[in-house]
């Protein structure tokens, strides 16, 4: 009888916090910039430089902890994690081992088959390392310390996940919570959210965990799902062949859909942790905790409930609109201006999502303003433009955030409501297309579509469709 295996997965999720300055110095955290332009003696590890904690980092960490049902450690401190690597300028990292800021939380997830709690072991604060750039042409490695000292929180889960589906659902839930808090943009492609996957397999019913591996270099949800499936299959194949799974860190190559060993990783690895001597412990007061609680924003579940009560839109729309904080904000700001929730939802759900898919964009990358979207909706409500023109204007709005009113007037796109001119054009169209007229009068009602199209073409797309249909039917009745 063939053995049946189950997968056991825990995650270490690193999130870059949305502070303007680094965790222990005043250098900018802005993404990009010339190499080593966002640096100072502190974040490059110069002798004699002293770190000073950025209070906003602490506040963001506590906010995420509260939103993920964690206990907040009232007496917390930093520790030194000692290791040598070229992108780590001090030869140690300031992190938290013994008294992390948040502990014993959970996030509830719902998949197609089940709902469950994913326990969070801890959330701790730490500084990011720099970035190594390997120049194969010059056969050397260069170091950019712009990222060194960027504030991170590391969210360490318990090994409570058993499939790629559960992992992605958990990560999506975490990302939304953090984005709604404003604590990070969580852009995987820019590295502001990174997940390391700890995975093992064991026979169903076994009490002991199997030997786990850790996978790195996962910068998209699709890559994470593919890596999990590949590593699960690799470990099962080893066990089936009577071989051992080696505890190691593996690097995932998404192009080749293959992972390879980076280094062995034993539990006994000694980082020689000790309390950070240059930073005093943190005493979290009741006042600070209450202040952070009072300023927690409305999260997705609360927003979904309010949308059901406040706006007359379908639940499907609510789920999509609240799947991004930026999309939800855009929706609410536009509705506040034009008072038309369903029309706003339609523009966001249909045309916006279609163009986002074509451009391979995230909702956070949308540039057009609520004010300009509201102007476009008003133009259509007033029948100043027809639906065809509205879609053309929206294309420009989506890409360049143009003022729809100015654009329509400059391009001469306002609907022509001159009934006399429209009747003359329709009379000519009917006279020039006797076959379509004959088909329509013979019972083929779809034949009127061709005549509508010819009229719209003659009017350069600027006629009122309702008037076209009305006048066409009147003219066709004359031929009956």
PyMOL commands that set and color helices and strands:
alter all, ss='L'
color gray80, all
select helices_A, chain A and resi 55-67+145-147+164-181+188-190+221-240+286-294+300-310+315-321+325-338+341-359+363-365+370-381+387-400+404-411+419-432+434-441+447-458+465-479
alter helices_A, ss='H'
color red, helices_A
select strands_A, chain A and resi 5-16+71-72+75-76+79-82+92-95+102-110+115-127+131-135+140-144+151-157+193-203+213-216+248-253+258-264+274-275+282-283
alter strands_A, ss='S'
color yellow, strands_A
deselect
rebuild
show_as cartoon
